[in-house]
Amino acid sequence: MKRSGGDDADVGPDLARLWSVTAHVVTPTTIVAALMVYFGSVRTNTFFSSLGVDQSLLGLSIQDYALRSVASTIEPLAMVLLAVLVALPAHALLVRRMAARPAVMRRFVIVLDVFGFAAVVVGVLGLAGWVELKVRGPVAPISLGLGVLALGYGASLRALAHPRPPGYAEPAGVRAVRRAIFVALLALLLLWSVAGYAQLRGLAAVEQLRRGPGLLPGVVIYAPNRLYLEGPGVTESRLPDETAEFHYRYAGLRLLIRANQRYFLLPACWATASQSRAIALHDDPSIRLEFFHVTTPPACP
């Protein structure tokens, strides 16, 4: 029995040493950078796939993904940090007020347990597809996260209200493992929720482009040979001067992005057409591109 108790007592310091080594190997800066790249790739993939462009064609760098994730990452993480700052003093005030009212504490813990169990059930049913959650957003992981948080907080308050007998001591290793699993589960659900939020931001960006045709710069292309650029709103003109360097002019195009030594273009009327193709044009010095700010919407059918 002494050997077993000693082994349990050694687990806590071992886990602490493991966490210390992990913190030195994986720094917070590395974690934040990896998260920004991940969220940026989710948002970028959702955005361009909705426009018919596969993300692998763009050849974006890690820096590009990180910069595109700022809006998708800063807002939800700022809300989480703000919630933590509010929750810490609120928890201290709650414990002080309810210490003298054990009946109120018990009822509050019961409410937390009921809410947590219901939220976990809703999240599990939503993930399994047994219940259709008609809400646009990562409802299932958010519901799971709130449920797990409520159950864990309820268990913590129950332990404060009903401390264990003086002769009972929970093994430090078991307590450390349980807390580590709880924190890891909350972190995983938080990442899952923010990734879903980044996907929604990508879809919202596409809808914003549909409503605002002036958000993308206009493009006029001059080429020495015919390029056969087609699409709703795209016009091809044969230039009259046969001695000029350029013989064809293409208008009615919008610049989506320049990446991987190519220009990705959209027809001017892509938002109103039932089927519209994105155009990938190599950055060739033999052609000339002119860009302009769109002030009036195109005359689309």
TORPA-543586 format. One record per residue (C-alpha): residue number from 1; residue in three letters; x, y, z. Coordinates in Angstrom, 2 decimals. Each point is the difference from the previous one (the first is absolute). Layout:
<atoms>
num,residuo,u,v,w
NUM,ALA,X,Y,Z .
...
</atoms>
This chain:
<atoms>
num,residuo,u,v,w
1,MET,0.00,0.00,0.00 .
2,LYS,2.84,2.39,0.75 .
3,ARG,1.49,-0.72,-3.38 .
4,SER,-3.29,0.78,-1.69 .
5,GLY,-0.47,3.24,1.93 .
6,GLY,3.56,1.03,-0.81 .
7,ASP,-0.57,-0.67,-3.69 .
8,ASP,-3.13,2.13,0.05 .
9,ALA,1.83,2.78,1.77 .
10,ASP,2.73,-0.06,-2.61 .
11,VAL,-2.42,0.48,-2.87 .
12,GLY,-0.74,3.64,0.83 .
13,PRO,3.67,1.13,-0.14 .
14,ASP,0.51,-2.10,-3.13 .
15,LEU,-2.90,1.75,-1.72 .
16,ALA,1.33,3.36,1.14 .
17,ARG,3.40,-0.80,-1.44 .
18,LEU,-1.61,-1.21,-3.24 .
19,TRP,-1.97,3.25,-0.29 .
20,SER,3.17,2.02,0.67 .
21,VAL,1.88,-1.82,-2.75 .
22,THR,-2.93,0.39,-2.41 .
23,ALA,-0.21,3.73,0.74 .
24,HIS,3.68,0.37,-0.87 .
25,VAL,-0.30,-1.98,-3.22 .
26,VAL,-3.29,1.50,-1.19 .
27,THR,0.01,3.68,0.87 .
28,PRO,-3.20,2.07,0.22 .
29,THR,1.13,1.96,-3.06 .
30,THR,0.23,-3.22,-2.01 .
31,ILE,-3.45,-1.07,1.14 .
32,VAL,-1.56,3.37,-0.91 .
33,ALA,1.71,0.02,-3.41 .
34,ALA,-1.15,-3.56,-0.73 .
35,LEU,-3.57,0.87,0.98 .
36,MET,-0.02,3.10,-2.20 .
37,VAL,1.27,-2.00,-2.97 .
38,TYR,-2.63,-2.68,0.60 .
39,PHE,-2.88,2.45,0.32 .
40,GLY,1.26,1.94,-3.00 .
41,SER,0.09,-3.14,-2.13 .
42,VAL,-3.57,-0.88,1.06 .
43,ARG,-1.31,3.46,-0.90 .
44,THR,1.99,0.18,-3.26 .
45,ASN,-1.03,-3.46,-1.13 .
46,THR,-3.67,0.76,0.69 .
47,PHE,0.18,3.36,-1.78 .
48,PHE,1.71,-1.12,-3.19 .
49,SER,-1.78,-3.34,-0.28 .
50,SER,-3.30,1.91,0.04 .
51,LEU,1.31,1.90,-3.03 .
52,GLY,1.11,-3.12,-1.85 .
53,VAL,3.73,0.29,0.75 .
54,ASP,1.83,-2.80,1.76 .
55,GLN,2.31,1.19,2.75 .
56,SER,2.90,-2.11,-1.27 .
57,LEU,0.14,2.07,-3.21 .
58,LEU,0.80,3.17,1.91 .
59,GLY,3.26,-1.13,1.57 .
60,LEU,-0.46,2.37,2.94 .
61,SER,2.73,0.25,2.59 .
62,ILE,-0.26,-0.49,3.75 .
63,GLN,0.15,3.77,0.43 .
64,ASP,-2.96,0.42,-2.37 .
65,TYR,-2.10,-2.44,2.01 .
66,ALA,0.98,1.66,3.27 .
67,LEU,-0.94,3.48,-1.26 .
68,ARG,-3.33,-1.25,-1.35 .
69,SER,-0.86,-1.49,3.39 .
70,VAL,0.29,3.21,2.02 .
71,ALA,-3.69,0.93,-0.21 .
72,SER,-1.10,-3.61,0.54 .
73,THR,2.27,-0.51,3.01 .
74,ILE,0.22,3.29,1.87 .
75,GLU,-3.74,0.53,0.52 .
76,PRO,-0.95,-3.39,1.54 .
77,LEU,3.19,-0.28,2.03 .
78,ALA,-0.47,3.54,1.32 .
79,MET,-3.51,-0.95,1.09 .
80,VAL,1.33,-3.12,1.73 .
81,LEU,2.68,1.96,1.86 .
82,LEU,-2.55,2.62,0.99 .
83,ALA,-2.31,-2.73,1.29 .
84,VAL,2.86,-1.45,2.07 .
85,LEU,0.80,3.42,1.49 .
86,VAL,-3.65,0.43,0.99 .
87,ALA,-0.39,-3.59,1.23 .
88,LEU,2.91,0.09,2.47 .
89,PRO,-1.33,2.78,2.28 .
90,ALA,-3.56,-1.25,-0.53 .
91,HIS,1.03,-3.44,1.28 .
92,ALA,1.66,1.49,3.09 .
93,LEU,-3.08,2.12,0.73 .
94,LEU,-2.32,-2.99,-0.53 .
95,VAL,1.96,-2.19,2.40 .
96,ARG,0.00,2.68,2.71 .
97,ARG,-3.72,0.71,-0.34 .
98,MET,-1.09,-3.64,-0.07 .
99,ALA,2.32,-1.27,2.72 .
100,ALA,-2.57,1.10,2.58 .
101,ARG,-2.92,-1.34,-2.04 .
102,PRO,0.56,-3.70,-0.65 .
103,ALA,-3.59,-0.52,-1.19 .
104,VAL,0.43,2.63,-2.73 .
105,MET,3.33,-1.58,-0.93 .
106,ARG,-1.61,-3.42,-0.41 .
107,ARG,-2.77,1.38,-2.21 .
108,PHE,2.51,1.89,-2.11 .
109,VAL,2.12,-3.13,-0.47 .
110,ILE,-3.12,-1.94,-1.04 .
111,VAL,-0.78,2.69,-2.61 .
112,LEU,3.57,-0.23,-1.31 .
113,ASP,-0.23,-3.79,-0.22 .
114,VAL,-3.31,0.10,-1.87 .
115,PHE,1.23,2.66,-2.40 .
116,GLY,3.30,-1.79,-0.57 .
117,PHE,-1.64,-3.35,-0.63 .
118,ALA,-2.54,1.55,-2.40 .
119,ALA,2.73,1.89,-1.89 .
120,VAL,2.14,-3.14,-0.34 .
121,VAL,-3.01,-1.98,-1.28 .
122,VAL,-0.81,2.71,-2.57 .
123,GLY,3.62,0.11,-1.15 .
124,VAL,0.28,-3.78,-0.32 .
125,LEU,-3.31,-0.25,-1.89 .
126,GLY,1.08,2.80,-2.31 .
127,LEU,3.35,-1.62,-0.74 .
128,ALA,-1.63,-3.38,-0.62 .
129,GLY,-2.50,1.58,-2.40 .
130,TRP,-3.01,-1.28,1.93 .
131,VAL,-1.20,3.57,0.59 .
132,GLU,0.15,2.71,-2.66 .
133,LEU,1.18,3.21,1.62 .
134,LYS,-1.45,2.70,-2.25 .
135,VAL,2.46,2.62,1.16 .
136,ARG,2.85,1.32,-2.08 .
137,GLY,3.02,-0.52,2.16 .
138,PRO,2.10,-2.62,1.82 .
139,VAL,-2.86,-0.77,2.39 .
140,ALA,0.99,-3.59,0.76 .
141,PRO,3.58,0.67,1.27 .
142,ILE,-1.12,3.15,1.82 .
143,SER,-2.81,-1.93,1.69 .
144,LEU,2.40,-2.77,0.97 .
145,GLY,2.51,2.51,1.35 .
146,LEU,-2.59,1.84,2.09 .
147,GLY,-1.37,-3.29,1.28 .
148,VAL,3.40,-1.33,1.04 .
149,LEU,0.88,3.34,1.59 .
150,ALA,-3.28,0.09,1.95 .
151,LEU,0.41,-3.58,1.24 .
152,GLY,3.59,0.61,1.02 .
153,TYR,-0.85,3.24,1.78 .
154,GLY,-2.92,-1.67,1.75 .
155,ALA,2.30,-2.78,1.21 .
156,SER,2.46,2.60,1.30 .
157,LEU,-2.72,1.84,1.94 .
158,ARG,-1.32,-3.29,1.37 .
159,ALA,3.48,-0.82,1.30 .
160,LEU,0.17,3.39,1.73 .
161,ALA,-3.43,-0.45,1.57 .
162,HIS,0.61,-3.60,1.05 .
163,PRO,3.71,-0.49,0.71 .
164,ARG,1.27,-3.55,0.33 .
165,PRO,0.70,-1.48,3.44 .
166,PRO,3.36,0.94,1.55 .
167,GLY,1.26,-3.58,-0.24 .
168,TYR,-0.65,-0.21,-3.75 .
169,ALA,2.61,1.28,-2.42 .
170,GLU,-0.45,-0.43,-3.73 .
171,PRO,3.19,-1.16,-1.71 .
172,ALA,1.81,2.96,-1.55 .
173,GLY,0.52,-1.90,-3.25 .
174,VAL,-3.71,-0.70,-0.46 .
175,ARG,-0.90,3.63,0.71 .
176,ALA,2.65,1.29,-2.42 .
177,VAL,-1.08,-2.35,-2.78 .
178,ARG,-3.66,0.91,0.46 .
179,ARG,0.74,3.71,-0.13 .
180,ALA,2.28,-0.44,-3.02 .
181,ILE,-2.73,-1.87,-1.89 .
182,PHE,-2.57,2.64,0.93 .
183,VAL,2.20,2.88,-1.19 .
184,ALA,1.02,-1.87,-3.17 .
185,LEU,-3.66,-0.72,-0.83 .
186,LEU,-0.97,3.63,0.48 .
187,ALA,2.95,1.15,-2.14 .
188,LEU,-0.92,-2.45,-2.76 .
189,LEU,-3.63,1.13,-0.04 .
190,LEU,1.12,3.63,-0.02 .
191,LEU,2.25,-0.62,-3.01 .
192,TRP,-2.82,-1.84,-1.71 .
193,SER,-2.38,2.89,0.61 .
194,VAL,2.44,2.63,-1.25 .
195,ALA,0.72,-2.09,-3.12 .
196,GLY,-3.74,-0.09,-0.68 .
197,TYR,-0.11,3.75,0.53 .
198,ALA,2.85,0.44,-2.51 .
199,GLN,-1.96,-2.06,-2.52 .
200,LEU,-3.03,2.24,0.50 .
201,ARG,2.21,3.06,-0.52 .
202,GLY,1.11,-1.42,-3.33 .
203,LEU,-3.59,-0.53,-1.12 .
204,ALA,-0.96,3.48,1.24 .
205,ALA,2.85,1.51,-2.04 .
206,VAL,-1.40,-1.65,-3.15 .
207,GLU,-3.48,1.33,0.74 .
208,GLN,1.48,3.45,0.54 .
209,LEU,1.59,-0.14,-3.44 .
210,ARG,-3.33,-0.97,-1.51 .
211,ARG,-1.70,3.01,1.54 .
212,GLY,2.84,2.45,-0.69 .
213,PRO,1.35,-0.26,-3.55 .
214,GLY,2.40,2.88,0.65 .
215,LEU,2.00,-1.92,2.61 .
216,LEU,2.08,-1.70,-2.70 .
217,PRO,2.12,2.15,-2.32 .
218,GLY,-0.89,0.01,-3.67 .
219,VAL,2.46,-1.32,-2.58 .
220,VAL,0.51,0.75,-3.69 .
221,ILE,2.32,-2.37,-1.88 .
222,TYR,1.89,0.79,-3.21 .
223,ALA,1.49,-2.98,-1.82 .
224,PRO,1.86,-0.47,-3.29 .
225,ASN,-1.97,-3.17,-0.76 .
226,ARG,-3.51,-1.13,0.67 .
227,LEU,-0.42,-1.42,3.52 .
228,TYR,-3.60,-1.24,-0.31 .
229,LEU,-0.99,1.36,3.38 .
230,GLU,-3.70,-0.64,0.53 .
231,GLY,-2.51,0.55,2.75 .
232,PRO,-3.08,2.04,0.90 .
233,GLY,0.88,3.64,-0.52 .
234,VAL,3.34,-0.62,-1.73 .
235,THR,0.43,1.81,-3.32 .
236,GLU,2.62,-0.64,-2.68 .
237,SER,1.00,2.78,-2.40 .
238,ARG,2.21,-0.18,-3.06 .
239,LEU,2.25,3.08,-0.07 .
240,PRO,0.06,1.77,-3.37 .
241,ASP,3.71,0.83,-0.19 .
242,GLU,1.74,-3.00,-1.56 .
243,THR,3.45,1.48,0.66 .
244,ALA,-0.59,0.33,3.73 .
245,GLU,1.54,-2.35,2.53 .
246,PHE,-3.37,-1.14,1.33 .
247,HIS,-2.82,-1.17,-2.23 .
248,TYR,-2.66,-1.11,2.50 .
249,ARG,-1.64,1.74,2.93 .
250,TYR,-1.98,-1.79,2.76 .
251,ALA,-2.22,1.92,2.40 .
252,GLY,-2.60,-0.99,2.57 .
253,LEU,2.42,-1.79,2.33 .
254,ARG,0.67,0.22,3.73 .
255,LEU,3.27,-0.81,1.76 .
256,LEU,-0.47,-2.60,2.70 .
257,ILE,3.63,-0.54,1.02 .
258,ARG,3.49,-0.17,-1.45 .
259,ALA,1.79,-3.07,1.30 .
260,ASN,2.41,-2.67,-1.20 .
261,GLN,1.00,2.17,-3.03 .
262,ARG,-3.57,0.04,-1.24 .
263,TYR,-2.91,2.41,-0.02 .
264,PHE,-3.28,-1.50,1.16 .
265,LEU,-2.87,1.91,-1.60 .
266,LEU,-3.77,-0.04,0.20 .
267,PRO,-2.48,1.16,-2.64 .
268,ALA,-1.66,3.27,0.89 .
269,CYS,-3.45,-1.64,0.19 .
270,TRP,1.06,-3.08,1.94 .
271,ALA,-2.28,0.90,2.92 .
272,THR,-3.17,0.00,-2.12 .
273,ALA,0.76,-2.96,-2.25 .
274,SER,-1.16,-3.50,0.90 .
275,GLN,3.31,-1.47,-1.13 .
276,SER,3.20,2.01,-0.17 .
277,ARG,3.59,-1.13,-0.38 .
278,ALA,3.09,1.46,1.60 .
279,ILE,2.83,0.77,-2.43 .
280,ALA,3.68,-0.71,0.71 .
281,LEU,2.31,2.11,-2.17 .
282,HIS,3.78,-0.38,0.10 .
283,ASP,1.99,3.10,0.87 .
284,ASP,1.44,0.34,-3.48 .
285,PRO,1.99,3.12,-0.99 .
286,SER,-1.46,-0.20,-3.52 .
287,ILE,-3.41,1.15,1.30 .
288,ARG,-0.96,3.26,1.70 .
289,LEU,-2.41,0.31,2.88 .
290,GLU,-1.66,3.22,1.08 .
291,PHE,-1.75,0.21,3.36 .
292,PHE,-2.64,2.47,1.12 .
293,HIS,-2.41,0.54,2.85 .
294,VAL,-3.56,-1.02,-0.82 .
295,THR,-2.42,2.81,0.82 .
296,THR,-3.16,-1.22,-1.74 .
297,PRO,-1.41,-3.54,-0.16 .
298,PRO,0.20,-1.74,-3.38 .
299,ALA,-3.04,-0.19,-2.25 .
300,CYS,-0.69,-3.68,0.58 .
301,PRO,-3.10,-1.78,-1.26 .
</atoms>
